[in-house]
Amino acid sequence: MKMKGCTERIYNGLIKENPTFVLMLGMCPTMAVTSSAFNALGMGLTTTVVLVMSNFVISAMRKMIPDKVRIPAYIVIVATLVTIVQLLLKAYIPSLDSALGIYIPLIVVNCIILGRAESYASKNPPLLSAFDGVGMGLGFTLGLTCIGIFRELLGSGTLFGAVQVIPEDFTISLFVMAPGAFFVLAFLIAAQNAYRNRKAAVAGEAGDFSAAANDSGLACGGNCASCFGAVCTENRGKLAANMEKVAGSGAGTAQSVGKAAASSAKSAVKPAKQASVSENSAETKGGTKA
């Protein structure tokens, strides 16, 4: 059961709640350090190490940290771990440390790390929290590496700075500049949304989803497992409208039931009144004869 939960946390971070392509978190390092695949991979793995260790420590200390000072306590723990990781990078991988620069200390305030500490590590056991950090970290690494590969390939024609895939005369320098990060991220998210929407539509046509979900007109076709990002935002409005319709129909049904009960009660009272009137008239006649 524990292994199932651990693998579920990894799958959740890689696919269902990918920090880069689904939750859209950590956009500052995503845009800044993905000019090359090597830098993107290094940033992702560094964040993964900090995320795993911070989740484990915060989860182990969750009952000792007072609720009122939990955020400052989380920041102190994360800052300590980031300092350790930065010193290790300076000692063993100085080229990566110089390439990432200020973005290594900024891991302290990365919304992915603080968000997972607040939403998951502070409420779950250390082992599951560590695997949640593994899943989220690998998902972040996957997102950064994909963006870095496309930017480096299109902008410099190389792959991880070692293999020249595209001749320099055919490269587009825009992709290694700041706007290139936005273009690549937008195209990757659009491709992912198109794939998931098409997959959900095919599954909906096959009858895999309930009639209620199909009738609601959800953007994801009713498949909640493939619903994310902008699709999720669009679905919220539709679901709210459907809930109002259901509530209105329920209120109408309740009113009709109440009216029917009232009419039945009235019809039951009328024979009783008639019976009491007839009894009174019979008693009156009997008294007159006597």
N, C-alpha and C positions, 0 to 999 in steps of 0.2 A: 504493500500500500504506500509506503514511504517512497519507494523507487518510482512508483507511478506519479506521485505528487512532484517528485524532483524532475522527471522528464516532462511533465506538464508545464512546470515553471520555465524550463528551457525553451519548449515549443512556444509558450506564450510570449517570451521575449523576442524570439527570432521571427515569428510569423504574426500572431494575432495582435500583439501590442508592440510591434517594432518601434523603438523610440524615434527613429528617423522618418520612416515612411508612413507610419500610422499615427503615432502620438505627436509627431512634429516637435520633439523636444531636443534640446542641445543644438540649436541652430547656429549659435555663434561659432563653435569649433567646426561644425559641419561646413560652413561657408568659408572659413578662414584657412583651414589646414589641409583641404582636399585638393590642392593644386597638383599634388603628385600622389600616386597610390601608396608609396612607402610612408610618407608622412601621415596619410589617412589611416593606414594599418597600425602605425605606431601609436597614434592618438587613441584609436579605438581600443587597442590592447592595454594601454596605460589606464584608460578609464575603466576598463573591465576589472583590472587588478584592484583598483581603489574601490570600485563598486562592490565586489565580492567581499573584500575585507571589512568595509564599512557596514554592509548589511549584517555580516556575521557578528561583529562587535556590538553594534547597536541592538541587535536582537538578543544577544546574551546579556546585555545590560538594561534591557527595556523595563524591568521591574525595579531597578535601582535609580533610574533617572526620573526626577519629579516632572510631572506633566507641565508645570508652568515654565520650566527652563529647558524643555526638550530640544527646541530648535537651536539655541546656543550650544547645548551639549552635542548635538549632531554635528554642528559646524566645527567644533573643537576636535572631535574624533576624526572627521574627514580631513581637516587641515593637517593633523598629525600624520595620517596615512599618506597624504599627498606629498608632504615634506620628505618622508622616507623614500617614496617612489622616485621623487625628483633627484635625491642624492644618489640613488642607485643608477639612474639614467646618466647623471653626470660622470659617474665612475666607470660605467661599463659601455654605455652607448652615447658618447658625447655628441656625435653628429646628429642623432635624433633629438637630443636635448636642445641643441642650438637651433635646429629646424623648427621645433614646436615653440620654443621661446616662452612667452608670457602665458600661453594657453595651457601649460602644465599647472601653474599655480591657480589658474582660473577653474580648474576641475573642482576646487573647493566649493564653489557656488554653482556648479552645474545642476540644473533643475532635475536631471535624471537621478542623480545620486540622492539629493535631498528629498525628491518626490518618492523614491522607492523606500527610503528610510522612514518617511512619515506614513506612507500608505500601506506598506507591507512589513518591513523589518521590525517595526515597533509593535506589531500585532501577531507575529508568527514565530515559530521556533527557529533556532539558529541554522539548522541544516537546510530547511526549506528557504530561509532568507538568503543563504549563501547561493543556492541554486537559482533563486530568483535573480540575484546579482549576475550569475553566470549567463543566464538567458538574456537579460537586458543588455549586459555588456557585449555579448556576441552579436546581438541584434544591432546595437550601435556600431560595432566594428564592421559588420556586414554592410550597413548603410553607408558609412564613410568610405569604405574600400571601393564599393561600387561607384560612388560618385568620383572618387579619386582616379579610378581606372579610366572612366570615360573622359574626364577632364585632361588627364595626362596624355591619353591616346589621341584625342582630337586636337589638343593644344600643342603638344610637343612631339607626338608621333612615337613616343617610347612607352615601355611597359615596365614599371618599377625601376625606371632609370637605367635599365640594363640592355633591353632589346629594342632596336629601332624597327618598329612595325610599319609606320607610315613615313615616307620621305618628308624631309623638312619643308620642301616646296609646296606640299599639299596640306600642311597643318593650318589650323585656325587659332591664332594667338589669343583670340577673345576668350577661349575656354580656360586658359590658365590665369585669366584675370578675374576680378570680383564678379562681374556679371555672368561669367561662365558657370559659376556655382549655382546661381538661381536658375539658369536655363536647364542645366543637367538635372537638378533636383525636380524641377517642374515636369520635365519629360519622363523621368523615371516614375514619379507618382502618377502621372496621367496614364502611362502604360500599365502600371499595376492596377489602377482603378478600372481601366478598360477590360483587362483580363478577368478580374473578379466579377465585374458586372455581367460580362458575357457568360461566364461560368454559372453565375446565379440564374441568369435568364434561361439557359439550357436546362438547368436542373428544375426550374419552375415549369417549363413546358413539359418535362417528363412527369410532372405530377408529384415531385418529391416534397413539395411544401403544401401546407394546409390551404384550404380555400379561403379562409379568413385572411391569411397573410397575402395571398395573391390578390384578393379583392381590395385590400388596403392600398394598393398601388405603391408599395415600397420601392425605393430606388435600387435596393439590392435583391429584389425579387422575393423577399421574405426569409432569406437565409441569413440568420443573425450571426452565424459563424464567419461569414465573409463580409460583414458590414463594418465599415471603418471610415475614419476621416470625414471628408466632405459628404460622403454618402450617408454617414451616421447623422450629420447635422440636418440634411434634407429629410431624413426619415423621422426625426423628432417632431417636426411640424405636422407631418402626415399622421403620425401616431396620435398626436394631441387632438387633431381634428377627428380622427376615428373614435377616440375615447369620448369626446363630446357628443358625437352621434350616438354612441352606445349608451351614454348616460341619459341623453334625451329620450331615446327609445325606451330605456328602462323606466324613466319617470312617467312616460306616457302609458306604459304597461301597468305601472303601479296605480296610476289614476284610474285606468279602466277597471282594474280589479277592485279598487275601492268603491267605484260607482256601482259595479255589479253587486258587491257585498251590501252596500246601502240599499239598493233596490230590493234585494232578496230579504233584507231585514224589514223593510217597509211592507213587503208582501206578506211576511210572516206575522206582522203586527195587526194587519187589517182583519184576518180571520179571528184573531183573539178578541179584538174589539167587538166584532159582530157577535161572537159567542157570548161575551159578557153582556151586551145589550139585550140579546134574546133571553138570557137567564133573568135579567132584571125585569123584563116585560112579563115573563112567565110568573115570577114571584108576585108582581103587582096584580096580575089577573087572579092568582090564587087567593091573595088577601082580600080582594074585592068580593069574590064569591063567598068566602067565609063570613 
